[in-house]
Amino acid sequence: MSQSRPVSVNSTIEDMQAERNSLEAFASDRARDFVGRQPVIARVTELCTSPAKALSPTREGPPWGICITGDPGSGKSALFGELLRRVRETDAFVLAHAAGATPQASSVDAMLRRWISELGSALGVGDVDLAANIEPEIVERAFASLLARMSLQRRVVILIDAIDRFNKTVRGKFTTWLPRPWPINTRLVATGIAGGASKALAERSGVESLTLPPLDATEARGIIDTFIKRHRSKIGPAVIDALLDKKHAGSAAFGNPLWLVLALEELELLNTEYFADMQREYSGDPGERLQNAMMDTVGGMPTDVPRLYRATFDSASTALDATLTSAFIGLTSASRSGWRDSDFRQLLPQVSGEPWDEKRFAALLRLFRGQIHQHGTLAQWNFNHPQAQAAARSRLAGLRLSNPQLHQLIADYLLTLTPDDPLRASETMVHLLAGKDAASAARYYGDPSLSNAELQGATRALADAAIAPAAGTPAAAAQEISRLLDNPDNSVRAHVAERFLFNLDEAIERHVSPDVRLLVLNAIVGAFEQLLRTDADNAGWQHALSVARDRVGDVLVAQGKLPDALKSYRDGLAIRDRLAKADSANTERQRDLSLSHEKIGDVLAVQGKLTEALESFRSQRAVTERLAQANPGNAELQVGLSLSHEKVGEALMAQGNLDEALEAFRSQLEITEQLARAADTDDNDWQRDRTLSYDRVGEVLMAQDKLPEALEVLRSGLTIKERLAKAHPDNTGWQRSLLRSYDRIGDALVAQGKLPDALTSFRKGLEIAQQLSRAEPDNAGWLRDLSVSHGKIGDVLVAQSSLPDALKSFHEGLTIRQRLATADPDNFDWQRGLAVSYDRIGDVLLAQENMAGALEAFRDQLAIAERLAQSNPGNTGWQRDLSVSHEKVGDVLVAQSSLPEALQSFRNALAIRERLARNDPGNTAWQRSLSVSHDCIGDVLEAQGDVDEALKSYRNALAIRERLARSDPSNVVWQRDLTVSYARIGEALEAQGKPDEALKSFNEELAILERLSLADPGNVDLQRSVAVSQGHLAEMYRRANDRDNALSALRQGQAAMTRVVMRAPDNAGWKKDLDWFNEQIETFPE
């Protein structure tokens, strides 16, 4: 069986143009003869022309949006049309959308793609290439980026009508697609029914809520006058007064514009031949009879829109023919966008049971003039308001057909049209589904002769049914459409299953919940399993089943159900392994096999099963190596091998096997260099992959403390990035990649103690971040990068003891993060970044001995950490952050000598860490943090004079660290932790008057430090620690009057410190340490 070629159901250029045309026609129709609403228009105009002002970092800024709400029929769409006309007369760039204009207009994704196209064209960036099945977040980011760029050049006004009529997805219901932060030179005006999406929008900071008031008498008379002039109507003053006197729920009925216009249309019909008999019931001349008939009609006229619609339907039925009228109403209500004359010519006789009559059809159109309109390039007749559609559907019971029968009849008719008929393509599946005939729907969707347009239309209808069902839940809708897979004809079932997998699933993937997608995928799996029971050797079905298994696994991973995902991936692997062995020369089969190994490895890695994950990644690499060796000229296969090396390298790094990880990443680098050299030009995608490989190699070398070599590699990547960024100054991807290289090199220089050079590198990165944010001042990603650059510069300045300058850098980063967090308070990343800024500022203020300021900063950090931890108690990372915040507060309280409060803070941290360690005893990070808490508590207890309890805490920490060190003796960090414990225990024993035991503990510390420093002589931090330990021993020996050992320790410390200073002669702090040793040695006479 051949694999179905995926057909996009997203917006094409033709779709976008059709939507633009429909929007223009919709807005023009709604705004025709617009009158009144001047206060609302004045407020919107004031907003749209208001000066651009930046949002305050910590307070609400000026309004940038208005959400106008009103009841159905209150004139929101008419206002939208009028506003669109007026705004287009200004120099603003306008993005407009009406979610109810067409069936496709309810898609947020389609709207954003159209706007992206319009922005890209206006900005001169050409077509923005967005894949059909790309993540919604990428579409949203592209829109936000282009919107920000346009707003730098011109005022942008976004107008949306019927925001409540978007598909009821998360994006549609909660307006999550709106950029955060909002571009300061952009204004938004939206209309909608109160509640739902309107409520969500109005709750955003900077958005006003405005209720569209009922029409007043002057506005109502204006509408009436305009209507009378346009239709040359004979509606008299007395009739008008009677109409204006009508009340609904105690208020004027004319307050609802839809009711008023519908009432006028109904009165106007009285002056037609269809109501001539009615007029003869009255006395007087023809004019008097007409006015009397109108007065009586007004008197009996319902005062609410739904009942008035029903009354107009009844009136039309009486005037013409009940059966024919009901058929017309039923057919129109059953459509999504109406029917053409040619459609009615075939359908009306079938539904009504009466022969076609051109004159009677013309009479129908005349009688329903106030309820329908003709629109679009196909000249379709449809109801002009959703309330008319709703009222019409309430009358379907009066037809001689049931609702499913009506839809099935329509579907049968559509199938008689030529395959290139646009309504056949777009509407057939809609009516097959509504007809509840799964067998017919399956035969249609499984027809291998369907054209691309038919397949696209059918897939879109199925997708819409699952994404935004007309009734019920998406899950129920997914189960309903999955019935198409139950067809007893294996040929039909196979084609349907294939199209569900390769067309429908890709259409709904990004737009339904994981549970709903899983329902469809499991149904696909079941269908192929049943098919394979009838033909177990069908390779096409086996392949499709393996793809379905993979996708089930993908959904389960997204749901966090890793064991179930692993089983699904392994089921797929078993199939692909058999297929690959049966056809070893088939490249696609081999690539599928490598993909299965990769997916399994990814899950195992997340589960922490690194050995098994590495095995899977190596199996993947073995497959890609065979393919690449067999096809050395195939660049795509070489890329696959490169990525396999990367996966292996990452797994080895996670295991701490840095040597083999380095080998894997160097193999990746070798491939990317070959690809880059083989390319026709120096400007290609391979260059990007090449620079990323340099970065990975550099990261491993840094982890190995091979800092000079790491710097050399990182600078090789930097050279390429600098060249490409210079050649493409408008390519933000290259600019950002260059920024990150400067940051990595700065990190390496910091590790070497070369702080001035590190500062230079970080400042180069800052310049790029500033350029990017100046070009797009509302781009949250650029703002985040800018805040990170300020943070890195601040860290170096702290290390250089330039605390005022460091504080300035941290405050600049804080201001940015406050703005981001204020603009999007639900964004946990921004909140966490803000907490980091408070942490850095607190550290500096603590170093400056500004205890009050430090405590305030750390408590601000703590407040954020508490909110995040409470919002998701199961998030262990946020629980850890909370424990760190308690610890920071405790540190300041210790410095303030508020020891009881400090002890409580440290115990709060300890309680969290004990819980984390207890719930995940194999997590070494939790164990290490727990040991730190014991140290902090011990320090406070010792300061309070409770040395015995302090010693217990220190020994609790030591016990944890000894277990960790025994589990991995090569782990340098854990060995260093041991030295901290030995030092603290030694100090406590010394305080207890046990110098011999204390000395033994200090010597344990020194022995570890000397062993580590000998193994890594280039590590200046270890060398300095040896010096500090020797200095501590010298002090002990001096107090014990052991002159020789004291002098020996000082000289060994002096030698270690001399080596440190030689490596970083500009480090003032280290020079000061060496001076101390020199001074102490001079106090000993020869």
Sequence and secondary structure as in RCSB ss.txt:
>XXXX:A:sequence
MSQSRPVSVNSTIEDMQAERNSLEAFASDRARDFVGRQPVIARVTELCTSPAKALSPTREGPPWGICITGDPGSG
KSALFGELLRRVRETDAFVLAHAAGATPQASSVDAMLRRWISELGSALGVGDVDLAANIEPEIVERAFASLLARM
SLQRRVVILIDAIDRFNKTVRGKFTTWLPRPWPINTRLVATGIAGGASKALAERSGVESLTLPPLDATEARGIID
TFIKRHRSKIGPAVIDALLDKKHAGSAAFGNPLWLVLALEELELLNTEYFADMQREYSGDPGERLQNAMMDTVGG
MPTDVPRLYRATFDSASTALDATLTSAFIGLTSASRSGWRDSDFRQLLPQVSGEPWDEKRFAALLRLFRGQIHQH
GTLAQWNFNHPQAQAAARSRLAGLRLSNPQLHQLIADYLLTLTPDDPLRASETMVHLLAGKDAASAARYYGDPSL
SNAELQGATRALADAAIAPAAGTPAAAAQEISRLLDNPDNSVRAHVAERFLFNLDEAIERHVSPDVRLLVLNAIV
GAFEQLLRTDADNAGWQHALSVARDRVGDVLVAQGKLPDALKSYRDGLAIRDRLAKADSANTERQRDLSLSHEKI
GDVLAVQGKLTEALESFRSQRAVTERLAQANPGNAELQVGLSLSHEKVGEALMAQGNLDEALEAFRSQLEITEQL
ARAADTDDNDWQRDRTLSYDRVGEVLMAQDKLPEALEVLRSGLTIKERLAKAHPDNTGWQRSLLRSYDRIGDALV
AQGKLPDALTSFRKGLEIAQQLSRAEPDNAGWLRDLSVSHGKIGDVLVAQSSLPDALKSFHEGLTIRQRLATADP
DNFDWQRGLAVSYDRIGDVLLAQENMAGALEAFRDQLAIAERLAQSNPGNTGWQRDLSVSHEKVGDVLVAQSSLP
EALQSFRNALAIRERLARNDPGNTAWQRSLSVSHDCIGDVLEAQGDVDEALKSYRNALAIRERLARSDPSNVVWQ
RDLTVSYARIGEALEAQGKPDEALKSFNEELAILERLSLADPGNVDLQRSVAVSQGHLAEMYRRANDRDNALSAL
RQGQAAMTRVVMRAPDNAGWKKDLDWFNEQIETFPE
>XXXX:A:secstr
         S  HHHHHHHHHHHHHHHHHHHTT    HHHHHHHHHHHTS      SSS  S  EEEEE  TTSS
HHHHHHHHHHHHTTSSSEEEEEETTSSGGGG HHHHHHHHHHHHHHHHT       TT  HHHHHHHHHHHHHHH
HHHS EEEEEE GGGS SSHHHHH TTS SS  TTEEEEEEE SSTHHHHHHTSTTEEEEE     HHHHHHHHH
HHHHHHT    HHHHHHHHH EETTEEGGGSHHHHHHHHHHHHHTTSGGGHHHHTTS SSHHHHHHHHHHHHHHT
  SSHHHHHHHHHHHHHHHS HHHHHHHHHHHHH SS B HHHHHHHHHHHHSS   HHHHHHHHHHTTTTEEEE
TTTTEEEESSHHHHHHHHTTGGGSSS HHHHHHHHHHHHTTS TT HHHHHHHHHHHHHTT HHHHHHHHT TT 
 HHHHHHHHHHHHHHHHS SSS HHHHHHHHGGGGG S HHHHHHHHHHIIIIIHHHHTTTS HHHHHHHHHHHH
HHHHHHHHH TT HHHHHHHHHHHHHHHHHHHHTT HHHHHHHHHHHHHHHHHHHHHTTT HHHHHHHHHHHHHH
HHHHHHTT HHHHHHHHHHHHHHHHHHHHH TT HHHHHHHHHHHHHHHHHHHHHT HHHHHHHHHHHHHHHHHH
HHHSSSSSSHHHHHHHHHHHHHHHHHHHTT HHHHHHHHHHHHHHHHHHHHH TT HHHHHHHHHHHHHHHHHHH
HTT HHHHHHHHHHHHHHHHHHHHHSTT HHHHHHHHHHHHHHHHHHHHTT HHHHHHHHHHHHHHHHHHHHH T
T HHHHHHHHHHHHHHHHHHHHTT HHHHHHHHHHHHHHHHHHHHH TT HHHHHHHHHHHHHHHHHHHHTT HH
HHHHHHHHHHHHHHHHHHH TT HHHHHHHHHHHHHHHHHHHHTT HHHHHHHHHHHHHHHHHHHHH TT HHHH
HHHHHHHHHHHHHHHHTT HHHHHHHHHHHHHHHHHHHHH TT HHHHHHHHHHHHHHHHHHHHTT HHHHHHHH
HHHHHHHHHHHHH TT HHHHHHHHHHHHHHHTS  
